[in-house]
């Protein structure tokens, strides 16, 4: 299963990524909404974990565009 993690805090992305990798998931990570949307188009993950407060496009807008 592919999971996309979008968060502007590197430490949070790293912690989530390491935890998910240990459970056998393929993880993609982005620091901005724009990066996240690009990874979404490129890798088509089944799950997205999105921070609400992001620079540029906020998390709510990211989720609207994913939908």
Helices and strands as residue ranges (DSSP letters): E 2-6, H 10-22, E 26-30, H 33-43, E 47-50, H 59-66
